[in-house]
Amino acid sequence: MITIHRGCARRRVRGVSWTLDRNVAEGFARGHRAIRNLHPVIASTRVPRAIVLAAFTERGEAEVLIDPRFLPVQIDVERCFRGETGRQGTNVSTCSVSGA
């Protein structure tokens, strides 16, 4: 089992691109490529290594691609406040996210 993270808008938690690096996920939650997230979150979960379709390290993002159909139903989601991230700038909650 590996822990993966995804920084995104709340409505995009179930996606293909994840990272092994929580700091990278925090950066994506704040916004990336001049796209600002109105409802930024950091999603984290544990998945079997076997569902990883590909892994990329070229851009320093520790990116892993997974098939979202194999994500667990229960995913930990942290809501980020006003672009702040990290333990002092997040509100931790667990939510159940329905499949795509």
Summary of the structure (lengths in Angstrom):
residues: 100
radius of gyration: 12.6
end to end distance: 22.6
largest distance: 35.8
contacts: 279
relative contact order: 0.25
helix: 18%
strand: 44%
